[in-house]
Amino acid sequence: MKAGTTHVLRNLYHGPERKFELYNSSKIRETVEASGKTLNLPDVADRISDQLHSERFTIDHIIATAPLGNRAEVNRWVKECATMFEQETL
């Protein structure tokens, strides 16, 4: 897609930034960062990831129906994601 800008999200659920060695040391990263950005999606608790992925719950559904601890974790994660995108104006 030559007409578009590419941005990459490293999903920190799968490990810290340094664990993405293959991408971090790649020519692809250099190419992406020549015009786009590499961003880090914050880690989220396993119990939330399971609900989002395996049970296909939406974030809104978890906030509306989950126990207090899960709602707090989702709200924390959503705020961290928003902060990441605000700091990294695309």
Beta strands, then each sheet from edge to edge (+ up, - down):
strand 1: 8-11
strand 2: 38-41
sheet 1: 1+ 2+
end
